[in-house]
Amino acid sequence: MSDTEKDLLEGQTVAIIGAGSMGGSIARGLVESGALPGEQVLVCDHNPGKLAALAQQAGVRTFSASAEMLAEKPGIVVLAVKPQVLAPVLEQHAADLEGALVVSIAAGVTLATLEAALPGARVVRVMPNLPVSVRSGASAITGGASAGEADVATVQALFATLGSAKVMREDQLDAEGAVVGCAPAYFALMVDALTRAGIRAGLRATDAREMVSATMLGVAESLAASGEHPRAYMERVTSPGGTTAAALYELEPALVDGCYDAVDAALARTAELARG
């Protein structure tokens, strides 16, 4: 974490409504990264088991009622609930959130909708993905008309402790969600597919899965460390007339078309969610 990020987060208290996969991951990541001490991360959820696990793992403060948590007047409130249940949360807490910096991670719920429901709040949208749980996530950030540059910078600093965090326009956010937000599932599917192909070719399932997962991690770390273009990396692995060249000839058309179709499907579903 840079000195600038430390300065922006100094003394901040972050409250998270929702302790599901994403809300819990954000809470754990903030503490484990050293961005905030556990006592400055507040989490509420209706599931006592999730709260107990978070309190034990990360030392965060937990609440069964969101109104009780918001009475603590946290500086930043993260709305980590599904888009389908966000509306009643906004209606319930419009007064509680007046003056707060509110971060929504709900896909398809626009800044206009959020700001109309929370007229007294400074609203920022963020689209993170699940690897924030191991501080290797990717988050896209955009601020509403009610949020100043300092608010956006603070939210970017917050999510930068959990991986890559980029500020972009709202019209780019849905595309980022369809590509990057869904990408953990895409990559997991690739690992599963290669594992099943390995089993079909005669490998033990546990060996194939472990080696494919290790390879994916190694490729990701290599590309991140070197900044090398993926195509150049592929060329280093591909010998003329070799086995990798033959395999890529079969794989590339289906994989590329599948990625285009997957992103289109995710964007279509995002539009459906936005329409309610």
ABEGO torsion letter per residue (X at the ends): XBAAAAAAABGBBBBBBEABAAAAAAAAAAAAAGABBAAABBBBBABAAAAAAAAAAAGBBBBABAAAAAAAGBABBBBBBBAAAAAAAAAAAAAAABGBBBBBABBGBBAAAAAAABAABBBBBBBBBAAAAAGABBBBBBBBAABBAAAAAAAAAAAAAAEBBBBBBAAAAAAAAAAAAAAAAAAAAAAAAAAAAAAAAGBBAAAAAAAAAAAAAAAAAAAAAAGBBAAAAAAAABBBGBAAAAAAAAAAAAAAAAAAAAAAAAAAAAAAAAAX
